Amino acid sequence: MKPENNQGIKRIFRATGFSMQGLKVAWQAEAAFRQELILAIVMLPIAMLIDVSSVERILLIMTLLIVLIVELLNSAIEAVVDRIGHEIHPLSGQAKDIASAAVFISLALCGITWLMIIWPLFF
């Protein structure tokens, strides 16, 4: 049976609080997340102001958000691996490297999408 405070609207408020706490921790502890969030904050108005179709605008915004999502997951994986232990283990390195590769791919996707949409506007 679920506790009373974990149902309905209370659950939604608690979950939102945990999410905000996670964003705060990521901002405080993860330089890469701070950099990518600042980049997204700078790029979001550009995506809103340039003359592109609605679908292109959504793609520009979505790729910015994908980078942030993947970076948060990468940070979570790193935290779990570090929690388990700091000794060098091939599986720990593999988990961190794969998560880092996911961030790289999301950044590449973002860059390619922005380049393909923006390039024809200026050249």
SVG drawing of the C-alpha trace seen along z (x, -y; Angstrom):
<svg xmlns="http://www.w3.org/2000/svg" viewBox="-5 -37 47 41">
<polyline fill="none" stroke="black" stroke-width="0.4" points="0.0,0.0 1.3,-3.5 1.8,-6.1 -0.8,-8.9 1.8,-11.5 2.7,-9.7 -0.6,-9.9 -2.4,-12.4 -1.4,-16.0 0.9,-15.6 2.9,-13.1 3.2,-15.5 4.4,-18.3 6.9,-16.0 8.2,-14.7 8.5,-18.3 10.5,-19.2 12.8,-16.3 13.3,-17.4 14.1,-20.9 16.5,-19.6 18.2,-17.5 18.5,-20.6 20.0,-22.6 22.6,-19.8 23.5,-19.5 24.0,-23.3 26.1,-23.3 28.2,-20.2 28.5,-19.8 30.5,-22.3 29.4,-20.7 25.7,-21.0 26.2,-24.7 28.0,-25.3 25.4,-23.5 22.5,-25.2 24.0,-28.6 24.5,-27.7 20.8,-26.6 19.7,-29.9 21.6,-31.9 20.5,-29.7 16.8,-29.5 16.0,-33.2 17.9,-32.7 15.7,-29.7 12.6,-31.8 13.7,-34.8 15.1,-33.4 12.9,-33.0 12.4,-29.2 9.4,-26.9 7.6,-25.7 9.1,-22.2 12.6,-23.6 12.1,-25.8 11.0,-22.7 14.0,-20.8 16.3,-23.6 14.7,-23.7 14.5,-19.9 18.1,-19.4 19.1,-21.9 16.9,-20.1 18.2,-16.6 21.8,-17.8 20.6,-18.8 18.7,-15.6 21.6,-13.4 24.0,-15.5 21.8,-15.0 21.7,-11.2 25.5,-11.2 25.9,-13.0 23.6,-10.5 25.5,-7.6 28.8,-9.1 27.4,-9.7 26.2,-6.1 29.5,-4.7 31.5,-6.9 29.1,-6.0 29.9,-2.3 33.6,-3.0 36.6,-5.0 38.8,-2.1 39.6,-1.6 37.4,1.1 36.9,1.8 33.1,1.8 33.1,-1.6 35.2,-3.1 33.0,-1.5 29.8,-3.0 31.3,-6.4 32.8,-6.3 29.5,-5.2 27.6,-7.9 30.1,-10.4 29.7,-9.1 26.0,-9.7 26.6,-13.3 29.0,-13.7 26.4,-12.2 23.7,-14.6 26.0,-17.6 26.8,-16.4 23.1,-16.0 22.5,-19.5 25.4,-21.0 24.4,-19.3 20.8,-20.2 21.5,-23.8 24.1,-24.0 21.7,-22.4 18.9,-24.8 20.8,-28.0 23.4,-27.6 20.9,-28.3 19.7,-31.4 23.1,-33.1 25.0,-31.5"/>
</svg>
